[in-house]
Amino acid sequence: MSTAHIRALLDHIDAELPRESWPHWTEGWPQEIEAALLDAAFSARATYGTPTTGVRAVITRWRDHRAAPLDDLTALAADADEPEGLLTVLNNRQRVPGNYTTKAEAVATAARSLTELGCTTSADLRDDDAQRSAVVAVPGFGAATWECFAMQLGVPTTASRAVVCDFIAEALDLESPATTTQAEDLVAAAAARLEVTATTFTHAIWRYQRRQQRAAGAR
């Protein structure tokens, strides 16, 4: 890692996802597993919005309803059989990709599946096959839902690490993806220059790459 590499990465950030206009310069939802699951579901094919619009408004409504830290999936799982109450609270009837059900119903189903595996709080989340399958198996959810969910809680996955490595390679004009170690070192160094946490920087990169992938898939 050299100063030139860090400078090239920072220049790429300024050009592609400047902090003044890219809304995802946040740490996600650390220690708030309910917010993370809602975000993963409602951000699919939707406007992310401000605290009063879009995805963030959904989370704000749930937060106001709960009036408690959003780190207990049993609260969402309780609506799995009778989701109308959750639909009313969230005031959003968007449907999952494929139109199988509403996003709210899918969230409640995923929450119940995770709690049945003993994953109730953010501290319980692991990048393992059982928990991943509990989310991906919900009709309308998929690998991107799982990756977004884990990312919001700062849980790295093999796929999210690869995405960051690809971004670093693009920023530095490398012929092959950066290694995980190279990417982590550069992210940490650049984050320090930007005076943000490495988690915040990684989240911003991941969201950007996800948008680019969706755009490429639409062509």
Solvent accessible surface area in square Angstrom, and as a share of the most:
residue,aa,sasa,rsa
1,M,139,0.62
2,S,49,0.31
3,T,95,0.55
4,A,71,0.55
5,H,72,0.32
6,I,13,0.06
7,R,113,0.41
8,A,35,0.27
9,L,0,0.00
10,L,11,0.05
11,D,72,0.37
12,H,41,0.18
13,I,1,0.00
14,D,87,0.45
15,A,77,0.60
16,E,71,0.32
17,L,1,0.00
18,P,30,0.19
19,R,112,0.41
20,E,152,0.68
21,S,78,0.50
22,W,25,0.09
23,P,66,0.41
24,H,17,0.08
25,W,36,0.13
26,T,63,0.36
27,E,61,0.27
28,G,14,0.14
29,W,45,0.16
30,P,64,0.40
31,Q,142,0.63
32,E,31,0.14
33,I,0,0.00
34,E,0,0.00
35,A,0,0.00
36,A,0,0.00
37,L,0,0.00
38,L,0,0.00
39,D,0,0.00
40,A,1,0.00
41,A,2,0.02
42,F,2,0.01
43,S,8,0.05
44,A,18,0.14
45,R,193,0.70
46,A,36,0.28
47,T,105,0.61
48,Y,33,0.13
49,G,21,0.20
50,T,69,0.40
51,P,70,0.44
52,T,112,0.65
53,T,69,0.40
54,G,34,0.32
55,V,2,0.01
56,R,71,0.26
57,A,5,0.04
58,V,0,0.00
59,I,3,0.01
60,T,53,0.31
61,R,80,0.29
62,W,4,0.02
63,R,82,0.30
64,D,104,0.54
65,H,105,0.47
66,R,59,0.21
67,A,91,0.71
68,A,42,0.33
69,P,110,0.69
70,L,0,0.00
71,D,35,0.18
72,D,51,0.26
73,L,0,0.00
74,T,68,0.39
75,A,24,0.19
76,L,0,0.00
77,A,16,0.12
78,A,86,0.66
79,D,30,0.16
80,A,18,0.14
81,D,108,0.56
82,E,135,0.60
83,P,26,0.17
84,E,92,0.41
85,G,41,0.40
86,L,1,0.00
87,L,8,0.04
88,T,95,0.55
89,V,37,0.21
90,L,0,0.00
91,N,107,0.55
92,N,23,0.12
93,R,140,0.51
94,Q,73,0.33
95,R,113,0.41
96,V,4,0.02
97,P,35,0.22
98,G,56,0.53
99,N,97,0.50
100,Y,139,0.53
101,T,29,0.17
102,T,8,0.04
103,K,5,0.02
104,A,0,0.00
105,E,52,0.23
106,A,1,0.01
107,V,0,0.00
108,A,0,0.00
109,T,46,0.27
110,A,0,0.00
111,A,0,0.00
112,R,87,0.32
113,S,32,0.21
114,L,0,0.00
115,T,30,0.18
116,E,131,0.59
117,L,91,0.45
118,G,50,0.48
119,C,0,0.00
120,T,34,0.20
121,T,43,0.25
122,S,19,0.12
123,A,77,0.60
124,D,47,0.24
125,L,5,0.03
126,R,134,0.49
127,D,64,0.33
128,D,56,0.29
129,D,117,0.61
130,A,56,0.43
131,Q,14,0.06
132,R,86,0.32
133,S,61,0.39
134,A,13,0.10
135,V,0,0.00
136,V,46,0.26
137,A,79,0.62
138,V,7,0.04
139,P,75,0.47
140,G,17,0.16
141,F,23,0.09
142,G,19,0.19
143,A,51,0.39
144,A,55,0.42
145,T,12,0.07
146,W,1,0.00
147,E,21,0.09
148,C,0,0.00
149,F,0,0.00
150,A,0,0.00
151,M,11,0.05
152,Q,0,0.00
153,L,21,0.10
154,G,41,0.39
155,V,28,0.16
156,P,66,0.42
157,T,3,0.02
158,T,109,0.63
159,A,49,0.38
160,S,5,0.03
161,R,95,0.35
162,A,52,0.40
163,V,19,0.11
164,V,10,0.06
165,C,10,0.06
166,D,59,0.30
167,F,0,0.00
168,I,0,0.00
169,A,10,0.08
170,E,100,0.45
171,A,14,0.11
172,L,26,0.13
173,D,128,0.66
174,L,74,0.37
175,E,187,0.84
176,S,72,0.47
177,P,87,0.55
178,A,6,0.05
179,T,77,0.45
180,T,58,0.34
181,T,92,0.53
182,Q,96,0.42
183,A,4,0.03
184,E,98,0.44
185,D,66,0.34
186,L,6,0.03
187,V,6,0.04
188,A,53,0.41
189,A,22,0.17
190,A,0,0.00
191,A,2,0.02
192,A,74,0.58
193,R,126,0.46
194,L,25,0.12
195,E,155,0.69
196,V,34,0.19
197,T,69,0.40
198,A,44,0.34
199,T,55,0.32
200,T,11,0.06
201,F,0,0.00
202,T,34,0.19
203,H,2,0.01
204,A,0,0.00
205,I,0,0.00
206,W,11,0.04
207,R,13,0.05
208,Y,9,0.04
209,Q,11,0.05
210,R,25,0.09
211,R,102,0.37
212,Q,76,0.34
213,Q,102,0.45
214,R,118,0.43
215,A,48,0.37
216,A,50,0.39
217,G,67,0.64
218,A,90,0.70
219,R,220,0.80
